[in-house]
Amino acid sequence: MGTLALIGVLFVQGLLMIGIIFLIHWHLVALTSVPWVRTPRWKTRRMLSLAGLTAGERMVDFGSGDGSTVIDAARDFGAIGQGVEMQWPLHWISRIRAWMTGVSEKVTFVRGDLFSIPMPDADVVFCYLFPELNARLEPFLKNRYPSGTRVVSRTFSFPSLPLLTSEKIGAETIYLYRIS
């Protein structure tokens, strides 16, 4: 076997090992926290429209996954976005996707637990978290964000935030709240 063929085999084996490690990591995270489920673009656009997101406003996505929502907010609505994601592979995918779509100057991604990082400034908070996390997040939102901040949530409601409206989209419900 030639040197070039050996390098190719080693490269493919290295990629397979990285893929296996990535999958193991992903499954362990899914078992111990909120698994990543991407919000389809049409739902993201509907949720951000329902929240009334406009150009120049700041939005944050808690549990931003691959950064799709933050990227869509910047690209399609002219917003300034920040994503907060705990999983390092998704954090890096977000940054790469933002660069590839040309919005990296309008978005940032922070890797960390949303309960231990400083909450970023935002006019709109976007989330798709389990009910127990929404209940835990609610006091942080009330203490950190000023009256009038909009909170849009896919599928899972907040216990006591003032609900402005809800809307069925497909088999799911999206909720829009305003911090008072």
C-alpha positions, 0 to 999 in steps of 0.5 A, spaced: 500 500 500 502 506 497 503 512 502 498 516 499 493 510 500 495 509 507 494 516 509 487 516 506 485 510 510 488 513 516 484 519 515 477 515 514 479 512 520 480 518 524 473 521 521 470 515 523 472 515 530 471 522 531 464 521 528 463 515 534 465 520 539 460 525 537 455 520 537 456 517 544 457 524 546 450 526 543 447 520 546 449 521 553 447 529 553 440 527 550 440 522 556 442 527 562 439 534 559 434 537 553 436 533 547 437 537 541 430 538 536 431 543 531 425 547 530 423 547 522 425 554 519 417 555 517 416 554 525 421 559 527 419 564 522 412 564 525 414 564 532 419 570 531 413 573 527 408 572 532 413 575 537 413 581 533 421 581 532 423 587 528 430 589 525 435 592 530 432 588 536 436 583 540 433 576 541 436 570 545 435 563 544 436 559 550 438 552 548 440 554 541 442 547 538 445 548 531 444 556 531 438 556 526 433 560 530 439 565 531 441 565 524 434 566 521 432 572 526 439 575 523 438 574 516 430 574 515 428 579 520 435 583 521 435 582 528 441 581 533 442 574 536 445 570 541 444 563 542 446 559 548 448 552 548 451 547 552 453 542 547 460 544 545 459 540 538 452 544 537 456 551 539 461 550 534 456 548 528 452 554 530 458 558 529 460 555 522 453 556 520 453 563 522 459 564 518 457 560 512 450 564 511 454 571 512 451 573 519 457 572 523 457 580 525 450 580 527 450 573 532 454 570 537 454 564 540 455 562 548 457 555 550 454 554 557 449 552 562 443 558 561 443 558 569 450 560 570 452 565 564 450 572 565 443 573 561 444 577 555 440 583 553 434 581 549 427 584 546 425 577 545 427 571 548 426 564 544 426 557 547 424 550 546 425 547 553 421 542 557 416 544 562 421 543 568 426 548 565 421 553 563 419 553 570 426 554 573 427 559 568 421 563 569 424 567 575 431 568 572 427 572 566 422 576 571 428 578 575 433 579 569 429 582 563 425 589 563 417 589 563 415 589 555 420 583 553 417 578 549 418 571 550 416 566 545 416 558 547 415 552 542 410 547 545 411 548 552 408 553 556 411 557 562 407 557 569 405 564 570 408 569 565 403 573 562 400 570 556 399 574 550 397 569 545 398 562 543 397 559 536 396 552 534 402 550 528 401 543 526 400 539 532 404 544 536 402 550 540 406 556 540 406 561 546 407 568 546 408 572 553 410 579 555 414 580 562 410 585 566 
